[in-house]
């Protein structure tokens, strides 16, 4: 799910029968915070997926990783994910044709992905059916909207520095 440029976008998900969905839905976010009418994109997600992450950047909608397997239990640890990353133009709720870009290092699902200053970070989640670690991955959004190669940010870098103490007031 991603919210950007005045729309909310939902990619994939689990259907009632437990199979992943290839659908992409969008709805406008009104000025009062309510949602307008949901529409289904004519351009389906390339492979049915659930538990993927999505983000918007510079008029493009990106999808990162997810679970390709079926499950009627959304709390299941997963079946093994995909490392696929795709993007498409997203304008006024309409989604263009998707294009593949650099895959993540780990096949993540039920994870977090965020952007800052043209960088993308994928964090934690589940890898191949096992809960994740503190390991992060980072890439940069290129000027042509593709993503650069993903790099590991090791867990030793992603720790609180013990030399800093809290300030008591």
C-alpha positions in Angstrom: 0.0 0.0 0.0 1.3 3.5 -0.8 -0.2 6.9 -0.5 1.2 9.6 -2.8 0.1 12.4 -5.2 -3.4 12.4 -3.7 -4.2 8.7 -4.2 -3.9 5.5 -2.2 -2.7 2.4 -4.0 -3.1 -1.2 -2.9 -1.0 -3.9 -4.7 -1.8 -7.5 -4.6 -3.0 -9.1 -1.3 -4.6 -12.4 -0.4 -7.9 -13.3 -1.9 -10.6 -15.0 0.2 -9.5 -18.4 -1.1 -5.9 -17.7 0.1 -4.3 -17.2 -3.3 -2.3 -14.0 -4.0 -3.9 -11.4 -6.2 -2.4 -9.6 -9.2 -4.8 -6.7 -8.8 -3.8 -3.1 -8.2 -6.5 -0.8 -6.7 -6.5 3.0 -6.3 -8.8 5.6 -4.8 -8.5 9.4 -4.5 -7.9 10.8 -1.0 -10.3 13.7 -0.6 -9.4 16.9 1.2 -11.4 15.8 4.3 -9.4 12.6 4.5 -12.1 10.2 3.2 -11.5 8.1 0.2 -13.2 8.3 -3.2 -14.4 5.4 -5.3 -12.0 2.5 -5.6 -11.0 1.4 -9.1 -9.1 -1.6 -10.3 -6.2 -1.0 -12.7 -6.3 -2.5 -16.1 -2.5 -3.2 -15.7 -2.2 -6.1 -13.3 0.8 -6.8 -11.1 3.1 -9.0 -13.2 2.9 -11.9 -10.7 0.2 -12.4 -8.1 1.7 -11.4 -4.7 0.7 -10.7 -1.1 2.6 -8.9 1.6 4.6 -6.8 -0.8 5.6 -3.2 0.1 4.9 -0.2 -2.2 6.1 3.4 -2.3 5.6 6.3 -4.7 8.4 8.5 -5.9 8.5 11.1 -8.8 5.3 9.9 -10.3 6.2 6.2 -10.2 4.7 3.5 -8.1 7.2 0.9 -6.9 6.5 -2.5 -5.5 9.1 -4.4 -3.5 9.3 -8.1 -2.7 6.3 -10.1 -1.3 4.9 -13.6 -0.9 4.0 -15.6 -4.0 2.5 -18.5 -2.0 -1.1 -19.2 -1.0 -2.3 -19.1 2.6 -5.6 -18.8 4.3 -3.8 -17.7 7.5 -2.4 -14.1 7.2 -0.3 -14.8 10.4 1.6 -17.6 8.7 5.4 -17.0 8.5 5.3 -17.3 4.7 6.2 -19.7 2.0 9.3 -18.0 0.7 9.2 -14.6 -1.0 10.3 -13.0 -4.1 13.1 -10.4 -4.5 11.3 -8.8 -7.5 11.1 -5.0 -7.7 8.8 -3.3 -10.3 7.7 0.2 -11.1 5.1 1.9 -13.2 3.9 5.4 -13.9 1.0 6.3 -11.6 -1.1 9.3 -12.4 -4.5 10.2 -11.1 -5.0 6.7 -9.9 -4.2 5.1 -13.3 -1.2 2.7 -13.4 0.9 2.3 -16.5 2.7 -0.9 -17.6 5.1 -2.2 -15.0 8.9 -2.6 -15.6 11.3 -4.7 -13.6 14.3 -3.0 -11.9 17.1 -4.2 -9.6 16.0 -7.0 -7.3 16.6 -6.9 -3.6 19.3 -9.2 -2.1 16.9 -11.0 0.2 13.5 -12.3 -0.7 11.4 -10.4 1.9 7.8 -10.3 2.8 5.9 -8.7 5.6 8.7 -6.1 5.8 9.1 -2.3 5.8 10.3 -0.2 3.0 10.8 3.6 3.0 12.3 6.3 1.0 14.4 9.4 1.9 16.3 11.8 -0.3 16.1 9.4 -3.3 17.3 6.4 -1.4 15.2 3.3 -0.6 15.6 1.1 2.4 14.1 -2.4 2.9 14.1 -3.7 6.4 13.4 -6.7 8.5 10.4 -8.9 7.6 10.4 -12.6 6.9 13.0 -14.4 4.7 12.1 -17.8 3.4 9.7 -18.5 6.2 11.8 -17.3 9.1 11.6 -14.0 11.0 14.2 -11.5 9.9 17.1 -9.8 11.6 18.2 -6.2 12.0 19.8 -6.4 8.5 18.8 -3.7 6.1 19.2 -3.2 2.4 19.7 0.2 0.6 19.6 1.4 -3.0 19.3 4.7 -4.8 16.6 5.8 -7.3 18.3 6.6 -10.6 17.4 9.5 -12.9 15.7 7.1 -15.3 13.5 5.8 -12.4 15.3 2.4 -12.1 16.9 1.4 -8.9 20.6 0.9 -8.5 22.1 -2.2 -7.1 21.0 -3.0 -3.5 23.7 -3.0 -0.8 23.5 -4.6 2.7 23.6 -2.3 5.7 24.9 -4.9 8.3 23.2 -5.3 11.6 26.4 -4.1 13.4 25.8 -0.7 11.7 22.1 -0.7 12.6 22.6 -0.6 16.4 22.2 2.0 19.1 25.5 3.5 20.0 26.1 2.6 23.7 28.4 5.7 24.2 25.4 8.0 24.0 23.3 8.4 27.1 19.9 9.9 27.5 19.7 13.5 28.8 17.8 13.8 32.0 15.8 17.0 32.5 
